[in-house]
Amino acid sequence: MKKKSIIRKSVRIILLVVILAAFVITIFYLYNKSKQKPVVYTTEKPFITNIIKKTVATGSVIPREEIDIKPKVSGIIEEIYLEPGKYVRKGDIIAKVRIIPDLVNLNNAEARVERAKIAFDDAKINYSRREKLRNGGVISEAEFQTTEVAYRNSMQELSAAEANLELVREGATRKSGTVTNTLITSTINGMVLDIPVKVGSSVIEANTFNPGTTIASIADIGDMIFEGKVDETEVGKIKPGMNLLLMVGAIENDTFDATLQYIAPKGVLENGAVQFEIKADVRLKPDQFIRAGYSANADIVLQRVDQVLAIKESLLQFSGDSTFVEVQTAPQQFEKRNIKTGLSDGINIQVLSGVSADDQIKVPRLARAGN
């Protein structure tokens, strides 16, 4: 009995020890689990960079002057001598128009010629008769002079009537030389951008009631401008003379310099916002070429500082009206230091005073989480 009692007592002790050990282990595990790990802050150094504050305008690159060539007479395109993309000089022939005369004008011109012929024949006969009388001494020189004037007037009227008939039929006269109204020529030096008509197309000359049919569009593509729109919230920050940096969507890895020349005095409501038109001179390098109508974005430089000490704007901390950063003094030890800042581009900000290029600045936890 005594032996059994000892065994039961030993079992109870072992159970108590096991339970106590499990309890201690559980407490130790929970303590370690609940214990927070120490926060290790990273640091960043100030750096030297260029800071540019800018606004963006969207638009397109177009020629400064684009000329529409109109016909001088109405008719049908008989020949086209050029195609878009070709360079032309002032006076080069672009197309030829075949005149389709108006029946009323043609009939009137033909009738005028017939009347002029009748008057001329009559004046000629009268002139010959009077000339014989003058030579015979029957009439005076003064009387003959009147007949001679009438004869010359009738000759001139016949010539004018025939020229008018030729003009109505063909659009030009023999007296006009090789260049006639039927030949459409360039009025400027430049590149042919578009020829919207084809051989056989009907064209109309410019008149009081019609602007006329465009035969070709010509422009000097060496003189390009950027034409875009700026939102009303930004237009007050820009002024003529500012530099622009153009990025053309169709041309990768290349940029173009421009200078702002014009800001519209009146805005236009588009999609619920007031937009102001701007124009800028594009400066092309000798080997650069831009096709007319390319869409482009223009970065308008509002302010710029080069090679200045800067930090990331996310490193800044604020307390009331003061701005400060935390500078490392020892491993994982920091002190607050007020700083004075300058220009910001939304990512980096210029440091005027408060830190040096050798300082290590603490990255706030929120900034680190955002990064």
Secondary structure, DSSP 8 states (H G I E B T S, - for coil): -HHHHHHHHHHHHHHHHHHHHHHHHHHHHHHHHHS-------EE--EEEEEEEEEEEEEEEEES-EEEE--SS-EEEEEE---TT-EE-TT-EEEEEEE---HHHHHHHHHHHHHHHHHHHHHHHHHHHHHHHHHTTSS-HHHHHHHHHHHHHHHHHHHHHHHHHHHHHHSS-GGG-S--TTEEE-SSSEEEEE----TT-EE----SS------EEEE-TTSEEEEEEEEHHHHTT--TT-EEEEEETTSTT--EEEEEEEE-SS-EEETTEEEEEEEEEEE--TT----TTEEEEEEEEEEEEEEEEEEEGGG-EEETTEEEEEEEEETTEEEEEE-EEEEE-SSEEEEEES--TT--EE--HHHHHH-
